[in-house]
Amino acid sequence: MFLCLVPWMQLSVAASSNLPLTATSVAAAAVAGAALHVVFLVFNTLVAGMLRFNGNKKQDVAIRKAVILCTSEKTLPVAVAVVNQLSAAGAAAGFAVVPCILAHLLQIAIDSAVVSSWNKKDADAAAAVAGA
């Protein structure tokens, strides 16, 4: 609950400074964040595919999926903390949080689509086994 207050406070500081912020720059930063997340997903999928986590194949697949998602996801509070440390100007840091928030929301949407795809694939495989 309190983690959502950190970005909120940064946005409040930025809003009072009236710095220019264009939709194009925010969208470009959010798309870059989402693209980086997709790169991490692909890389982590390749690396996790080379690892064996458990002797049980079903558990191994579940662990692999969790590792792929957890190592690809970047958290909003960490992004805000990094922006605060990198920026001496408080208002600029507040505006830098906006694309971080959008990128975080896009990460959640992308991961939801990935998990939905995995669930559909698992359901189709189970239906094929049951039908055979």
Secondary structure as UniProt FT lines:
FT   HELIX           2..4
FT   HELIX           5..15
FT   TURN            16..18
FT   HELIX           23..50
FT   HELIX           57..72
FT   HELIX           76..86
FT   HELIX           90..131
//
